[in-house]
Amino acid sequence: MNIHPALHTPLCDMLGVEYPVMLAGMGTAGGYTLTAAVSNAGGLGMLGATFLGPDKLREWIRKTRQLTDKPFGVDILLPSAIPKDIDLTKVKDFIPKEHIEFIERLKKDHGVEKAKMWEWPMSEEFGRSQFRVVMEEKVPFFALGLGTPEWLIPEAHEGGMKIVSLCGNVKNAVRLKERGADIIIAQGYDAGGHTGRIGTFALVPQVVDAVRPTPVVAAGGIADGRGLVAALALGAIGGWVGTAFLATHECFVDFIELGMLDQRMIDAYQRKLIENDEEAEQITRIYSGKTTRAFKNKLNEIWDKSGLKTLPMPLQSLVMGDFVQGMMEKGEPEYFPMFAGQITGMIKKVRSTKEVMDDIVGGANRILNEYLPKTAKINR
Ligand SMILES: Cc1cc2nc3c(=O)[nH]c(=O)nc-3n(C[C@H](O)[C@H](O)[C@H](O)COP(=O)(O)O)c2cc1C
């Protein structure tokens, strides 16, 4: 392929990759198989490690290295304002009685007892233990959703690691720049997973202007070459792509070994991605207490009918996690958080990661080499 020079952005040099495409960190979907596949296809793979304890994380980093000799990174969710070391048994005391009654009733009605796998020990200490492993394993890029704690960046830089931080508005982008983030991901409302209030088209140029010269990568709604070229036109130096990689053979598979997903659930998830349009998701706080974009499902209906208010992070996930995971283990896809972005209507089939990457890069190349020069002539 004769690659247009505009596609060799400063991001390619910063990351040591061929194309300015980063796999978005996806802690429920992007394991070592997908991470390595994206890196092998010329982008930067990003291991979704949100739920991995230190031993598993080390194992998955090493498994990624067995599958690729190209650079990749690790992504976790670590809100800046998180308690130092949460004692989950004590935190549970803050859950209101009505919420406990609601979930106990739900579990009873659906025959769920204790799920085999569930507890996200979301605390600063857990985040630190993940960070230590990433440093020890000398992974060059560490990405953080939902904020980046102040202590982390100087320590990372001392160890030669670059920090990639997500944000959804200008205020947080400026805070991340001041803390020293190396790359800022401006993630628009269109995105799957935790997401903010500002659409990608409005957000990206405003973040670019506010944090210059810190490099910005666009996220939310990039699924093919058109999205990537648009991101570059908005001033970003690349795209951070999540939902488009969900419909690949390499996605989700490693999460089976964690007990978080099984093949029935993966098939149901990918069917939803193929069969649905851009209106199939909704923004909800029911899974984590913070706004996430996920497919509408029965659990949303049940929650809405209950009239209960969602609780702040991490209480909401403590209320819901066990039930949701228990229903997954029973093979009930209508209760599982299937995070996905608004590009869903563009997904027509499950492909290989390489096909998705070639589609994004090849499409962007055609636009830059052929389509834009032609329309520029017509408009003149
Ligand atoms: C299934 C799924 C899981 C996600 N999990 C995480 C996560 O663990 N950490 C994180 O930083 N972002 C997470 N996100 C958000 C992505 O990093 C990214 O910002 C988003 O997918 C980009 O928008 P797009 O889905 O339109 O491509 C998740 C997104 C999806 C779709």
The ligand as an SDF file (V2000), in Angstrom:
LIG
                    3D

 31 33  0  0  0  0  0  0  0  0999 V2000
  -16.3180   -2.9370   25.8980 C   0  0  0  0  0  0  0  0  0  0  0  0
  -15.6260   -1.6910   26.3460 C   0  0  0  0  0  0  0  0  0  0  0  0
  -14.8820   -1.7020   27.5350 C   0  0  0  0  0  0  0  0  0  0  0  0
  -14.1690   -0.5650   27.9360 C   0  0  0  0  0  0  0  0  0  0  0  0
  -13.3960   -0.6240   29.0620 N   0  0  0  0  0  0  0  0  0  0  0  0
  -12.5170    0.3920   29.3250 C   0  0  0  0  0  0  0  0  0  0  0  0
  -11.5250    0.2500   30.3250 C   0  0  0  0  0  0  0  0  0  0  0  0
  -11.4350   -0.7740   31.0230 O   0  0  0  0  0  0  0  0  0  0  0  0
  -10.6310    1.2620   30.4830 N   0  0  0  0  0  0  0  0  0  0  0  0
  -10.6930    2.4220   29.7180 C   0  0  0  0  0  0  0  0  0  0  0  0
   -9.8080    3.2900   29.8660 O   0  0  0  0  0  0  0  0  0  0  0  0
  -11.6700    2.5980   28.8170 N   0  0  0  0  0  0  0  0  0  0  0  0
  -12.5580    1.6040   28.5690 C   0  0  0  0  0  0  0  0  0  0  0  0
  -13.4750    1.7320   27.5500 N   0  0  0  0  0  0  0  0  0  0  0  0
  -13.5040    2.9870   26.7470 C   0  0  0  0  0  0  0  0  0  0  0  0
  -12.4720    2.8810   25.6070 C   0  0  0  0  0  0  0  0  0  0  0  0
  -11.1720    2.9810   26.1310 O   0  0  0  0  0  0  0  0  0  0  0  0
  -12.6270    3.9430   24.5060 C   0  0  0  0  0  0  0  0  0  0  0  0
  -12.4910    5.2290   25.0430 O   0  0  0  0  0  0  0  0  0  0  0  0
  -13.8850    3.8590   23.6620 C   0  0  0  0  0  0  0  0  0  0  0  0
  -14.1710    2.5240   23.3280 O   0  0  0  0  0  0  0  0  0  0  0  0
  -13.6930    4.6860   22.3740 C   0  0  0  0  0  0  0  0  0  0  0  0
  -14.8920    4.8580   21.6670 O   0  0  0  0  0  0  0  0  0  0  0  0
  -15.4720    3.7950   20.5780 P   0  0  0  0  0  0  0  0  0  0  0  0
  -16.0000    2.6760   21.3910 O   0  0  0  0  0  0  0  0  0  0  0  0
  -16.5080    4.5730   19.8560 O   0  0  0  0  0  0  0  0  0  0  0  0
  -14.3270    3.3780   19.6970 O   0  0  0  0  0  0  0  0  0  0  0  0
  -14.2370    0.6290   27.1530 C   0  0  0  0  0  0  0  0  0  0  0  0
  -15.0110    0.6320   25.9850 C   0  0  0  0  0  0  0  0  0  0  0  0
  -15.6950   -0.4960   25.5720 C   0  0  0  0  0  0  0  0  0  0  0  0
  -16.4810   -0.4560   24.2780 C   0  0  0  0  0  0  0  0  0  0  0  0
  1  2  1  0
  2  3  1  0
  2 30  2  0
  3  4  2  0
  4  5  1  0
  4 28  1  0
  5  6  2  0
  6  7  1  0
  6 13  1  0
  7  8  2  0
  7  9  1  0
  9 10  1  0
 10 11  2  0
 10 12  1  0
 12 13  2  0
 13 14  1  0
 14 15  1  0
 14 28  1  0
 15 16  1  0
 16 17  1  0
 16 18  1  0
 18 19  1  0
 18 20  1  0
 20 21  1  0
 20 22  1  0
 22 23  1  0
 23 24  1  0
 24 25  2  0
 24 26  1  0
 24 27  1  0
 28 29  2  0
 29 30  1  0
 30 31  1  0
M  END
$$$$
